[in-house]
Amino acid sequence: MKKSVLTVFASLFALTLCFGQDVITTRAGLEIQARIFEVGQTEVKYKRFDNLEGPTFIIPKSEILLVLYENGTSDLFSADPQQAAYASATAAPAINYYMKGQADAMMYYGGYKPAATGTLVAGLVSPLLGLIPAIACSSTSPQPMSLYSPDAGLMVQSDYLMGYTHQAKKIKQGKVWKNWGIAFGANLVAVLLLTAGQ
C-alpha cells in the first residue's frame, strides 16, 4: 500500500514538473524553456528546463523581449534606448510588427480557454477521447474573434496579425496539451489508486 501511495505522489510530482517552466523570448525570436532564478538589473540567470541540474546561464536583459513565467505572469523588457534607436533605424518594420504581435499575444491572448476546457473534460472521461479535441484544437489557428488584441488598429497590419496569430496558436496548443496531460495524469492516479486497493 505504501509503495502505491508513493507511486501516486511521484506521478503527480512528475506531472507538475512537466508544465512548470518559464519561457524566455529573445529579441532574435528564440524561445528558451527555462527555470529563472534571478532577474537582476542588467541580466537574467536561468537553467535550461530540460537540464535543471546543469549549468546556470546568464543572458543580458537587452537581448530579452519577453519572459512568460510559469504562473502566467509576464515581463516585457524594453531595449536600451541606444540599441532601440539603432534597431528601429536598421530593422525592417515587418520584423518589429511581427515581434510586437507575438509579445502582445503572450500578454493578452486568452481565447484558448474553451478549447482547453473541452479537452480537459473529454480527457477526464477518457484520455483517448480527450485526444480528439486535443488534436483538433491544437492543429487549427485561433478564430479571429477570439484573439483579443489590445489594439484593433494593429490587427489590420499583416505582419502584426501574423505574429499575434502565430504566438496565439502556440499558446493554444500548449494549454490544450497541458490540460490533456492533466486529464491523463488524473486518470493514471485513479487507476493506480483502484489497483492499490485490490
C-alpha positions, 0 to 999 in steps of 0.5 A: 500500500505504501509503495502505491501511495508513493507511486501516486505522489511521484506521478503527480510530482512528475506531472507538475514538473512537466508544465512548470517552466518559464519561457524566455523570448529573445529579441532574435525570436528564440524561445528558451524553456527555462527555470529563472532564478534571478532577474537582476538589473542588467541580466537574467540567470536561468537553467535550461528546463530540460537540464535543471541540474546543469549549468546556470546561464546568464543572458543580458536583459537587452537581448530579452523581449519577453519572459512568460513565467510559469504562473502566467505572469509576464515581463516585457523588457524594453531595449536600451534606448541606444540599441532601440534607436539603432534597431528601429533605424536598421530593422525592417518594420515587418520584423518589429510588427511581427515581434510586437504581435507575438509579445502582445499575444503572450500578454493578452491572448486568452481565447484558448480557454474553451478549447482547453476546457473541452479537452480537459473534460473529454480527457477526464472521461477518457484520455483517448477521447480527450485526444480528439479535441486535443488534436483538433484544437491544437492543429487549427489557428485561433478564430479571429474573434477570439484573439483579443488584441489590445489594439484593433488598429494593429490587427489590420497590419499583416505582419502584426496579425501574423505574429499575434496569430502565430504566438496565439496558436502556440499558446493554444496548443500548449494549454490544450496539451497541458490540460490533456496531460492533466486529464491523463495524469488524473486518470493514471492516479485513479487507476493506480489508486483502484489497483492499490486497493485490490 
